[in-house]
Amino acid sequence: MLYNMMQFLIETHDEYIKRLTGKLKTGEAASLKISSMNLFAREDTPIYEFLEEMKRADSRAEGSGAFRVIFDKAQANRTAVMPDGHYTLRLGFWDLYLWRKKMKASRIRKKTQKDFASILVDLPPRYREIKALPGFWRKFMSGHLFQFLAAMHIKVAVVQDYDGVISTSIANGELSSESRQNNLALTLPNDRLAAEFALEMIDPATEIGYRNYAVQEIVPKIRLVADFGNYGSPGEISKIHQLAESMINPSRESKYKDGRMQNIAPTNIILVSQYVPSGTLLKSLRLTATPKGRGAEGGGFGARVVVPLQPKRDYRRRGTGFRVLFANFTRHRGKHIITFDRPMPSHVKCLLARYDDGSVSMIFGSDNFDSTADSFYRNTELSLHVDRVFPGEDGYGMVVAMLGKLVETREIPKAEMEKFLG
């Protein structure tokens, strides 16, 4: 798809993996590096076929390192992929819940790592460097006492063809054959800045230094944002969450017009995530949805705020811990946030906003927009941020296309897309 001067492609996870597999089979790809938090491939599945083609391509390249799968081995080893596609912590001897299924999943996980050991690279979560404080006190001062649960959560692929074209795909989905849920991938077909930045973020040799996050502008108003652990920065939420909250409630962003300051007001917000919002993000959504002059906070923007929910039988609504989060959302969401049950499970992570001046914004990538989890531990994340673009500018067509894909995959009804675009 071509919109103005910027090219992009939005696919489902199956389409994305099939396309990459095709490039490997035909020998088009001179190199391919892909990252995933988990790695779980049952034989005779598209993911297993993709990994086999990666291994063959690496063999043809004589083990040059051009074809690699980067994953978080520690996280993969402490979780089990269940038949419905969800991940659950493995607690060894004490874990009696669905014990047999978990043990079978564990065997498949071990076999996957063994079969494809030659192309695997372990990448644990990344953290900023603070030499003045020992490890425990970094965690204590940041408030992230459960940082041991953090993961390298980036899902990205960088492919360079023999003709010199290099593409970067920002994805939602894991390299898991059991992921029976919606996932999307957004590809920038020929952008070297995006590719170099993504490769740096998944390269174990990259030194994070004193950064809490890193940003790479691709074109004006469109950028990639990576988050790291923030030991030693108490109270600071991740950069992606800061951007998300600014999108939802842009009251701090004012513009000078006709001799006075005027605030930008959101008219439509759509938050698609595998989890219901909580914490400060939920508070921002509730305030933005509240009509002016109403509510305990004194009212907000009266925007149409839409939060699709998982199907009623999905584990993210039925599971014990998730029921607590869902009950919290139900209790604190207020009267004005619009919800509905999605027809199928989803792992998509996308935030879209439209404002009263006609501009639109979007965040798409690996971050689940889970403010509660973000306050206890910080994953390594990568997302694409489109910042208030207008019709005719690069990025506007990307937002429209994303809305269309959400309709196509039944994440939102077509009527919501029409209301969003006005």
SULMO-V861694 format. One record per residue. N is the residue number from 0. OMEGA is omega in radians with two decimals (none if undefined). BURIAL is 1 if it has 16 or more other C-alpha atoms within 10 Angstrom, else 0. Layout:
# SULMO-V861694
[[N;OMEGA;BURIAL] [N;OMEGA;BURIAL]]
This chain:
# SULMO-V861694
[[0;-3.14;0] [1;3.08;0] [2;-2.99;0] [3;-3.09;0] [4;-3.05;0] [5;3.11;1] [6;3.09;1] [7;3.13;1] [8;3.09;1] [9;-3.06;1] [10;2.91;1] [11;-3.12;1] [12;3.13;1] [13;3.12;0] [14;-3.14;0] [15;-3.14;1] [16;3.12;1] [17;3.14;1] [18;3.12;0] [19;3.10;1] [20;3.10;1] [21;3.11;0] [22;3.13;1] [23;-3.12;1] [24;-3.09;0] [25;-3.14;0] [26;3.12;0] [27;-3.00;0] [28;3.04;1] [29;3.06;1] [30;3.10;1] [31;3.06;1] [32;-3.05;1] [33;-3.13;1] [34;-3.14;1] [35;3.08;1] [36;-3.11;1] [37;3.11;1] [38;-3.03;1] [39;-3.04;1] [40;3.02;1] [41;3.14;1] [42;3.14;0] [43;3.04;0] [44;3.13;0] [45;3.14;1] [46;3.13;1] [47;3.10;1] [48;3.11;1] [49;3.14;1] [50;3.08;1] [51;3.12;1] [52;3.06;1] [53;-3.13;1] [54;3.11;1] [55;3.13;1] [56;3.10;1] [57;3.11;1] [58;3.10;0] [59;3.13;0] [60;3.09;0] [61;3.06;0] [62;-3.08;0] [63;-3.09;0] [64;-3.11;1] [65;-3.11;1] [66;-3.06;1] [67;3.03;1] [68;-3.12;1] [69;-3.12;1] [70;3.14;1] [71;-3.03;1] [72;-3.13;1] [73;3.12;1] [74;3.13;1] [75;-3.10;1] [76;-3.13;1] [77;3.06;0] [78;3.05;1] [79;3.13;1] [80;-3.05;1] [81;-3.09;1] [82;3.12;0] [83;3.03;0] [84;-3.10;1] [85;-3.11;1] [86;3.11;1] [87;-3.11;0] [88;3.06;0] [89;-3.09;1] [90;3.03;0] [91;-3.04;0] [92;-3.05;0] [93;-3.08;0] [94;-3.08;0] [95;-3.10;0] [96;-3.12;0] [97;-3.00;0] [98;-3.07;0] [99;-3.14;0] [100;3.14;0] [101;3.13;1] [102;3.08;1] [103;3.10;0] [104;3.14;1] [105;3.12;1] [106;3.12;0] [107;3.12;1] [108;3.14;1] [109;3.14;0] [110;3.11;1] [111;-3.13;1] [112;3.13;1] [113;-3.08;0] [114;-3.02;0] [115;-3.09;1] [116;-3.06;0] [117;-3.10;1] [118;-3.07;1] [119;3.07;1] [120;3.13;1] [121;3.10;1] [122;3.09;1] [123;3.11;1] [124;-3.12;1] [125;-3.14;1] [126;3.03;1] [127;-3.12;1] [128;2.99;1] [129;-3.05;0] [130;-3.05;0] [131;-3.07;0] [132;3.06;0] [133;-3.03;0] [134;-3.10;0] [135;-3.08;0] [136;3.02;0] [137;3.13;1] [138;-3.10;1] [139;-3.10;0] [140;3.14;1] [141;-3.08;1] [142;-3.10;1] [143;-3.04;1] [144;3.13;1] [145;-3.09;0] [146;3.11;1] [147;3.08;0] [148;-3.09;1] [149;-3.09;1] [150;2.91;1] [151;-2.92;1] [152;-3.09;1] [153;3.07;1] [154;-3.07;1] [155;3.06;1] [156;3.08;1] [157;-3.09;1] [158;3.02;1] [159;3.12;1] [160;3.13;1] [161;3.11;0] [162;3.07;0] [163;3.13;0] [164;-3.14;0] [165;-3.09;1] [166;-3.13;1] [167;3.13;1] [168;3.03;1] [169;-2.98;1] [170;3.04;1] [171;-2.90;1] [172;3.07;1] [173;2.98;1] [174;-3.09;1] [175;3.14;1] [176;-3.09;1] [177;-3.06;1] [178;-3.09;1] [179;-3.11;0] [180;-3.14;1] [181;2.97;1] [182;3.13;1] [183;3.06;1] [184;3.12;1] [185;-3.05;1] [186;3.00;1] [187;-2.91;1] [188;-3.08;1] [189;-3.12;1] [190;-3.05;1] [191;3.13;1] [192;3.13;1] [193;-3.11;1] [194;-3.12;1] [195;3.13;0] [196;-3.13;1] [197;3.12;1] [198;3.11;1] [199;-3.09;0] [200;-3.13;1] [201;3.11;1] [202;-3.14;0] [203;-3.12;0] [204;-3.12;0] [205;3.09;0] [206;-3.10;0] [207;-3.12;1] [208;-3.08;0] [209;-3.11;0] [210;2.93;0] [211;-3.10;1] [212;3.07;1] [213;-3.11;0] [214;3.05;1] [215;3.07;1] [216;3.14;0] [217;2.94;1] [218;3.13;0] [219;3.10;0] [220;3.09;0] [221;-3.04;1] [222;2.96;1] [223;-3.12;1] [224;3.09;1] [225;3.08;1] [226;3.07;1] [227;3.01;1] [228;-3.06;1] [229;3.10;1] [230;3.08;1] [231;3.10;1] [232;-3.06;1] [233;3.04;0] [234;-3.09;0] [235;3.09;0] [236;-3.07;1] [237;-3.11;1] [238;-3.14;1] [239;3.11;1] [240;3.05;1] [241;3.13;0] [242;3.14;1] [243;-3.13;1] [244;3.07;1] [245;3.07;0] [246;-3.06;1] [247;-3.11;1] [248;-3.05;1] [249;-3.05;1] [250;3.12;1] [251;-3.12;0] [252;-3.09;0] [253;3.08;0] [254;-3.11;0] [255;-3.09;0] [256;3.09;0] [257;3.05;0] [258;3.12;0] [259;3.11;0] [260;3.12;0] [261;3.12;0] [262;3.03;0] [263;-3.08;1] [264;3.05;1] [265;3.08;1] [266;-3.12;1] [267;3.05;1] [268;3.00;1] [269;3.10;1] [270;3.10;1] [271;3.13;1] [272;3.07;1] [273;3.14;1] [274;3.02;1] [275;-3.14;1] [276;3.14;1] [277;3.04;1] [278;-3.07;1] [279;3.11;0] [280;3.11;1] [281;3.12;1] [282;3.12;1] [283;3.12;1] [284;-3.12;1] [285;3.14;1] [286;-3.12;1] [287;-3.14;1] [288;-3.08;1] [289;3.10;1] [290;-3.14;1] [291;3.10;0] [292;-3.14;0] [293;3.03;0] [294;-3.10;0] [295;-3.12;0] [296;-3.13;0] [297;3.09;0] [298;-3.10;1] [299;-3.05;1] [300;-3.09;1] [301;-3.12;1] [302;3.04;1] [303;-3.10;1] [304;-3.06;1] [305;3.12;1] [306;3.08;1] [307;-3.12;1] [308;3.04;1] [309;3.04;1] [310;-3.04;1] [311;-3.10;0] [312;3.14;0] [313;-3.10;0] [314;3.14;1] [315;2.96;1] [316;-3.08;1] [317;-3.10;0] [318;-3.03;0] [319;-3.13;0] [320;-3.12;0] [321;3.09;0] [322;3.11;0] [323;3.13;0] [324;-3.13;1] [325;3.10;1] [326;3.10;0] [327;3.11;0] [328;-3.12;1] [329;-3.09;0] [330;-2.98;0] [331;-3.07;0] [332;-3.11;1] [333;-3.04;1] [334;-2.90;0] [335;3.06;1] [336;-3.09;1] [337;3.12;0] [338;3.02;0] [339;-3.13;0] [340;3.04;0] [341;-3.10;1] [342;3.12;0] [343;-3.13;1] [344;-3.07;1] [345;3.06;1] [346;-3.10;1] [347;3.11;1] [348;-3.07;1] [349;3.07;1] [350;-3.13;1] [351;-3.13;1] [352;3.02;1] [353;-3.05;1] [354;-3.04;1] [355;3.08;0] [356;3.10;0] [357;3.13;0] [358;3.13;1] [359;3.10;1] [360;3.13;1] [361;2.90;1] [362;-3.12;1] [363;3.11;1] [364;-3.02;1] [365;-3.03;1] [366;-3.11;1] [367;-3.09;1] [368;-3.13;1] [369;-3.06;1] [370;-3.13;1] [371;3.11;0] [372;-3.11;1] [373;-3.14;1] [374;-3.14;1] [375;3.08;1] [376;-3.04;1] [377;3.07;1] [378;2.94;1] [379;-3.01;1] [380;3.05;1] [381;-3.14;1] [382;3.03;1] [383;-3.12;1] [384;3.02;1] [385;-2.92;1] [386;3.00;1] [387;3.08;1] [388;-3.10;1] [389;3.06;1] [390;-3.09;0] [391;3.12;0] [392;3.04;1] [393;3.11;1] [394;-3.13;1] [395;3.11;1] [396;3.11;1] [397;3.12;1] [398;3.11;1] [399;3.13;1] [400;3.10;1] [401;3.07;1] [402;3.12;1] [403;3.13;1] [404;3.08;1] [405;3.06;1] [406;-3.12;1] [407;-3.13;0] [408;3.05;1] [409;2.99;0] [410;3.09;1] [411;3.05;1] [412;-3.12;1] [413;-3.12;0] [414;3.13;0] [415;3.06;1] [416;3.14;1] [417;3.10;0] [418;3.12;0] [419;-3.09;1] [420;3.07;0] [421;none;0]]
